[in-house]
Amino acid sequence: MTGTSPGVTVAAVHSEPTAGRPSPAQDPLARLVPSVGAAFERLQADIWAMASPDRLALVDRRIAQLLGDGTGTASAPAPAGTPDLSEGQMADLSLWPSSPQFSDDERACLGFTEQFVIDVAGVDEQLRGELASALGPSGVLDFVVALFALDYGRRVAMVLAPLFPDDPRPGSGRVGGGSPADGTGGPVDGMALLGAFDDLSRTVALLDAVDPVTTELVRLRGARQHNCRLCQSTRSVRALEAGADETLFDTTERYEDSDLAEHQVVALRLCDAVITGPGSVGSTLVDQVHRWFTPAQVVELVMDVMRNSGQKIAVALAADEPHVASGIERFEITSRGDVEYLV
């Protein structure tokens, strides 16, 4: 999504190090879009200020397996003292449905996690019911929001690593267990974590280095991949004003065989990599992405996919009903980075 620039200056991005004190290496988010990097770091760190970090550590390990993240490095590692998996659980993690190493409640969390990560549109009432039985109805939101942050924290880090091989991986030098989002010093719940994600979403929405049509094509590709009914029913006013129409938007279903501009095809390839195979970003795609986009635009595209993919929370909770019974609804991004739907 696009909007007014958050005002990151060239000087802020490329500031000179203090004399006699070398600047620490920065990951691409902190280096290229500091406001986004700070919001991303806060979201990832706040996960571990939630209750039951041991349960989150369990699903985080499974997410790493599902995504093929061989580094084992989370975007914000669990704080010291978080119980790790036992040797038996580590050995049997991919066998969780039948392994005696896991409790029924842990299996409910792992089953939901697996479907959420692989194909969120497949989350059904049975999985939601099992999760509610394991965590209690009030614990479901907390878990699903944390699950999204863990899922996309890894995806972003995995995709940015080959795109910016000379930079540290996001989160690689960070100590987990950040302060709660509300600043009270108490534990973070699902609503507070969702607030941290909303802050990140607004910051990303205000980036405008990528043209509005490409941004909208990427958003719609993700909406269709995740089968978010609400997101598929909306259209960006800026993209429409720039000449996009439904014929163009329909090409997201078959973009490789379309007459889209090459840079738009490459952006959609990158979108698909984040959503379906973050470990599949090879040298060919890296070269294509850097041929058509500046480093700041590359980061914006990746973070647009993360921002848009917040729809996974709504889809998983069956809360993605469109606002309109038929047709489409237009939206704009406000100066704060909020989505404003137009009557």
C-alpha positions as CSV (number, residue, x, y, z in Angstrom):
1,M,0.0,0.0,0.0
2,T,1.1,3.5,-0.5
3,G,0.7,6.9,1.1
4,T,2.7,9.9,2.3
5,S,6.4,9.2,2.9
6,P,7.3,8.8,6.6
7,G,10.1,11.3,6.1
8,V,13.2,9.1,6.3
9,T,16.0,11.3,5.0
10,V,19.1,10.2,3.1
11,A,21.1,11.6,5.9
12,A,19.3,9.4,8.4
13,V,19.9,6.3,6.3
14,H,23.5,7.0,5.5
15,S,24.7,8.9,8.5
16,E,28.4,9.0,9.3
17,P,29.7,6.9,12.2
18,T,30.9,8.7,15.3
19,A,34.6,9.4,15.1
20,G,36.7,6.7,16.7
21,R,33.6,4.5,17.2
22,P,32.7,2.1,14.3
23,S,29.0,1.8,13.6
24,P,27.5,-1.6,14.2
25,A,26.4,-3.5,11.1
26,Q,22.7,-2.9,10.4
27,D,20.2,-5.2,8.8
28,P,18.4,-4.0,5.7
29,L,15.4,-2.8,7.6
30,A,17.3,-0.7,10.0
31,R,19.7,0.6,7.4
32,L,17.2,1.5,4.6
33,V,14.0,2.2,6.4
34,P,14.8,2.9,10.1
35,S,11.2,3.6,11.1
36,V,10.1,0.2,9.7
37,G,13.1,-1.5,11.2
38,A,12.2,-0.2,14.7
39,A,8.6,-1.2,14.4
40,F,9.5,-4.7,13.2
41,E,12.0,-5.1,16.0
42,R,9.4,-4.1,18.6
43,L,6.8,-6.5,17.2
44,Q,9.2,-9.4,17.2
45,A,10.6,-8.7,20.7
46,D,7.1,-8.3,22.2
47,I,6.2,-11.9,21.2
48,W,8.3,-13.2,24.0
49,A,6.8,-10.9,26.6
50,M,3.6,-12.8,26.2
51,A,2.4,-15.6,28.5
52,S,3.5,-19.1,27.8
53,P,6.8,-18.4,25.9
54,D,7.5,-22.2,26.1
55,R,4.5,-22.8,23.9
56,L,5.6,-20.2,21.5
57,A,9.1,-21.7,21.4
58,L,7.6,-25.0,20.4
59,V,5.6,-23.6,17.5
60,D,8.5,-21.4,16.5
61,R,10.7,-24.5,16.0
62,R,8.0,-26.1,13.9
63,I,7.6,-23.0,11.8
64,A,11.4,-23.1,11.1
65,Q,11.0,-26.7,9.9
66,L,8.0,-25.9,7.7
67,L,9.7,-22.9,6.1
68,G,13.0,-24.7,5.7
69,D,14.9,-22.2,7.8
70,G,18.0,-24.1,8.6
71,T,19.6,-21.2,10.5
72,G,17.3,-21.8,13.5
73,T,17.5,-18.1,14.2
74,A,14.3,-16.3,15.0
75,S,13.7,-12.7,14.3
76,A,13.8,-12.2,18.0
77,P,15.1,-15.2,20.0
78,A,13.3,-16.3,23.1
79,P,14.6,-14.7,26.3
80,A,16.9,-16.5,28.6
81,G,15.0,-18.9,30.9
82,T,12.4,-19.9,28.3
83,P,12.2,-23.7,28.5
84,D,13.5,-25.3,25.4
85,L,12.2,-28.5,23.8
86,S,13.3,-31.7,25.3
87,E,15.5,-34.0,23.2
88,G,12.6,-36.3,22.6
89,Q,10.4,-33.4,21.3
90,M,13.2,-32.1,19.1
91,A,13.6,-35.6,17.6
92,D,9.9,-36.1,17.1
93,L,8.8,-32.6,16.2
94,S,7.8,-33.5,12.6
95,L,6.0,-36.6,14.0
96,W,3.9,-34.6,16.5
97,P,0.5,-36.0,15.5
98,S,1.4,-39.5,16.8
99,S,4.4,-38.9,19.0
100,P,3.9,-39.5,22.8
101,Q,6.4,-36.6,23.4
102,F,3.5,-34.1,23.0
103,S,0.4,-33.4,25.0
104,D,-3.0,-33.0,23.5
105,D,-2.9,-29.3,24.0
106,E,0.5,-29.1,22.3
107,R,-0.8,-31.1,19.4
108,A,-3.7,-28.7,19.0
109,C,-1.3,-25.8,18.8
110,L,1.0,-27.6,16.4
111,G,-1.9,-28.7,14.1
112,F,-3.2,-25.1,13.9
113,T,0.3,-23.8,13.3
114,E,1.0,-26.2,10.5
115,Q,-2.2,-25.3,8.6
116,F,-1.7,-21.6,9.3
117,V,1.8,-21.6,7.9
118,I,1.2,-23.8,4.9
119,D,-2.3,-22.7,3.7
120,V,-4.2,-20.5,6.1
121,A,-7.3,-20.8,3.9
122,G,-7.5,-24.4,5.1
123,V,-8.0,-23.5,8.8
124,D,-11.4,-24.9,9.6
125,E,-13.8,-25.0,12.5
126,Q,-12.3,-28.2,13.8
127,L,-8.8,-26.7,14.1
128,R,-10.3,-23.5,15.7
129,G,-12.3,-25.6,18.1
130,E,-9.3,-27.7,19.1
131,L,-7.2,-24.6,19.7
132,A,-9.9,-23.0,21.8
133,S,-10.2,-26.2,23.9
134,A,-6.4,-26.2,24.4
135,L,-6.0,-22.5,25.2
136,G,-9.4,-21.3,26.3
137,P,-11.5,-18.9,24.1
138,S,-9.6,-15.9,25.4
139,G,-6.2,-17.4,24.5
140,V,-6.9,-18.0,20.8
141,L,-6.4,-14.4,19.7
142,D,-3.1,-14.1,21.7
143,F,-1.8,-17.3,20.1
144,V,-2.9,-16.5,16.5
145,V,-1.4,-13.0,16.5
146,A,1.9,-14.3,18.0
147,L,1.8,-17.1,15.4
148,F,1.6,-14.6,12.6
149,A,4.4,-12.5,14.0
150,L,6.6,-15.6,14.3
151,D,5.7,-16.9,10.8
152,Y,6.4,-13.6,9.1
153,G,9.3,-12.7,11.2
154,R,11.1,-15.7,9.8
155,R,9.8,-15.2,6.2
156,V,11.1,-11.6,6.1
157,A,14.5,-12.6,7.5
158,M,14.8,-15.5,5.1
159,V,13.9,-13.5,2.0
160,L,16.1,-10.5,2.9
161,A,19.2,-12.6,3.6
162,P,19.9,-13.5,-0.1
163,L,18.7,-10.1,-1.3
164,F,21.2,-8.3,1.0
165,P,23.9,-10.9,1.6
166,D,26.4,-8.4,3.0
167,D,24.0,-7.2,5.8
168,P,23.1,-9.1,9.0
169,R,19.9,-11.0,9.0
170,P,17.1,-9.1,10.8
171,G,17.1,-10.1,14.4
172,S,20.5,-11.9,14.3
173,G,22.1,-9.6,16.8
174,R,19.0,-8.9,18.9
175,V,18.3,-10.1,22.4
176,G,14.7,-11.3,22.7
177,G,12.1,-10.5,25.3
178,G,11.6,-6.8,24.6
179,S,9.5,-4.5,26.7
180,P,5.7,-4.8,26.4
181,A,4.0,-2.7,23.7
182,D,2.0,-0.7,26.2
183,G,5.1,0.3,28.2
184,T,3.6,-0.9,31.5
185,G,6.1,-3.6,32.2
186,G,3.4,-6.3,32.4
187,P,2.9,-9.2,30.0
188,V,1.8,-8.5,26.5
189,D,-1.5,-10.0,25.4
190,G,-2.9,-10.6,21.9
191,M,-4.5,-7.2,21.7
192,A,-1.3,-5.4,22.6
193,L,0.7,-7.5,20.2
194,L,-1.9,-6.7,17.5
195,G,-1.4,-3.1,18.3
196,A,2.3,-3.5,17.7
197,F,1.6,-5.1,14.4
198,D,-0.8,-2.2,13.5
199,D,2.0,0.2,14.3
200,L,4.2,-1.7,11.9
201,S,1.5,-1.8,9.3
202,R,0.9,2.0,9.4
203,T,4.7,2.6,9.0
204,V,4.9,0.3,6.0
205,A,1.8,1.8,4.5
206,L,3.4,5.2,4.4
207,L,6.3,4.0,2.2
208,D,5.8,5.2,-1.3
209,A,9.0,4.3,-3.3
210,V,7.1,1.6,-5.3
211,D,4.5,2.8,-7.8
212,P,0.9,2.4,-6.7
213,V,-0.1,0.0,-9.4
214,T,2.7,-2.5,-8.6
215,T,1.9,-2.1,-5.0
216,E,-1.7,-3.0,-5.6
217,L,-0.9,-6.0,-7.8
218,V,1.3,-7.4,-5.0
219,R,-1.5,-6.8,-2.5
220,L,-4.1,-8.6,-4.6
221,R,-1.8,-11.5,-5.3
222,G,-1.4,-12.0,-1.6
223,A,-5.1,-11.7,-1.0
224,R,-5.8,-14.4,-3.6
225,Q,-3.1,-16.6,-2.3
226,H,-4.5,-16.5,1.2
227,N,-8.1,-16.4,0.0
228,C,-9.0,-13.3,2.1
229,R,-12.5,-12.4,1.1
230,L,-12.3,-8.8,2.5
231,C,-8.9,-8.0,0.8
232,Q,-10.1,-9.4,-2.5
233,S,-13.1,-7.1,-2.5
234,T,-11.1,-3.9,-2.1
235,R,-9.2,-1.7,-4.6
236,S,-6.6,1.1,-4.1
237,V,-7.8,4.5,-5.2
238,R,-4.3,5.5,-6.0
239,A,-3.9,2.5,-8.3
240,L,-7.2,3.2,-10.0
241,E,-6.2,6.8,-10.5
242,A,-2.9,5.7,-12.0
243,G,-4.8,3.8,-14.7
244,A,-5.2,0.3,-13.3
245,D,-8.5,-1.6,-13.9
246,E,-10.0,-5.0,-13.3
247,T,-8.5,-6.4,-16.5
248,L,-5.1,-5.6,-15.2
249,F,-5.9,-6.8,-11.7
250,D,-7.0,-10.2,-13.1
251,T,-3.5,-10.8,-14.4
252,T,-2.3,-11.6,-10.9
253,E,-3.9,-15.1,-11.4
254,R,-1.6,-15.7,-14.4
255,Y,1.0,-13.1,-14.3
256,E,3.8,-15.2,-15.9
257,D,1.7,-15.4,-19.1
258,S,0.4,-11.9,-19.0
259,D,1.5,-8.7,-20.7
260,L,2.4,-7.0,-17.4
261,A,5.5,-4.9,-17.4
262,E,8.6,-6.9,-16.5
263,H,9.2,-5.1,-13.2
264,Q,5.6,-6.0,-12.1
265,V,6.1,-9.6,-13.0
266,V,9.3,-9.6,-10.9
267,A,7.5,-8.0,-8.0
268,L,4.9,-10.7,-8.1
269,R,7.6,-13.4,-8.2
270,L,9.1,-11.9,-5.1
271,C,5.6,-11.8,-3.5
272,D,5.1,-15.5,-4.2
273,A,8.5,-16.3,-2.8
274,V,7.7,-14.7,0.5
275,I,4.3,-16.4,0.7
276,T,5.0,-19.9,-0.7
277,G,8.8,-20.4,-0.5
278,P,10.9,-17.9,1.5
279,G,13.9,-20.3,1.2
280,S,13.6,-20.4,-2.6
281,V,15.1,-17.0,-3.4
282,G,18.0,-17.9,-5.6
283,S,20.5,-15.9,-7.6
284,T,18.2,-15.5,-10.7
285,L,15.4,-13.9,-8.7
286,V,17.9,-11.8,-6.7
287,D,19.4,-10.5,-9.9
288,Q,15.9,-9.7,-11.4
289,V,14.8,-7.9,-8.2
290,H,17.9,-5.7,-8.0
291,R,17.8,-5.0,-11.7
292,W,14.3,-3.4,-11.5
293,F,14.2,-2.0,-7.9
294,T,16.4,0.1,-5.7
295,P,17.4,-1.4,-2.3
296,A,14.7,0.7,-0.5
297,Q,12.1,-0.5,-3.0
298,V,13.1,-4.1,-2.4
299,V,12.6,-3.7,1.3
300,E,9.3,-2.0,0.7
301,L,8.0,-4.8,-1.5
302,V,9.0,-7.5,1.1
303,M,7.4,-5.5,4.0
304,D,4.3,-4.8,1.9
305,V,3.8,-8.6,1.6
306,M,4.2,-8.9,5.4
307,R,1.8,-6.1,6.0
308,N,-0.8,-7.4,3.6
309,S,-0.4,-10.9,5.0
310,G,-1.8,-9.7,8.3
311,Q,-5.0,-10.9,6.6
312,K,-3.9,-14.4,7.7
313,I,-5.1,-13.5,11.2
314,A,-8.6,-12.7,10.0
315,V,-8.7,-15.7,7.7
316,A,-7.6,-18.1,10.4
317,L,-10.3,-16.7,12.7
318,A,-13.0,-16.6,10.0
319,A,-13.2,-12.8,10.4
320,D,-12.5,-11.8,6.8
321,E,-16.1,-11.2,5.6
322,P,-16.3,-8.4,3.0
323,H,-17.9,-5.1,3.8
324,V,-19.9,-5.2,0.5
325,A,-22.3,-7.9,-0.7
326,S,-21.1,-7.6,-4.3
327,G,-18.7,-5.6,-6.3
328,I,-15.7,-3.9,-4.9
329,E,-14.9,-1.3,-2.3
330,R,-12.3,1.4,-2.7
331,F,-9.8,2.5,-0.1
332,E,-7.2,5.1,0.6
333,I,-4.3,5.3,3.0
334,T,-4.5,8.2,5.4
335,S,-1.7,10.4,6.5
336,R,-1.3,8.2,9.5
337,G,-1.1,5.0,7.5
338,D,-4.6,3.8,8.3
339,V,-6.9,2.2,5.7
340,E,-9.9,4.4,5.0
341,Y,-12.8,2.8,3.1
342,L,-14.8,5.0,0.8
343,V,-18.6,5.0,0.6
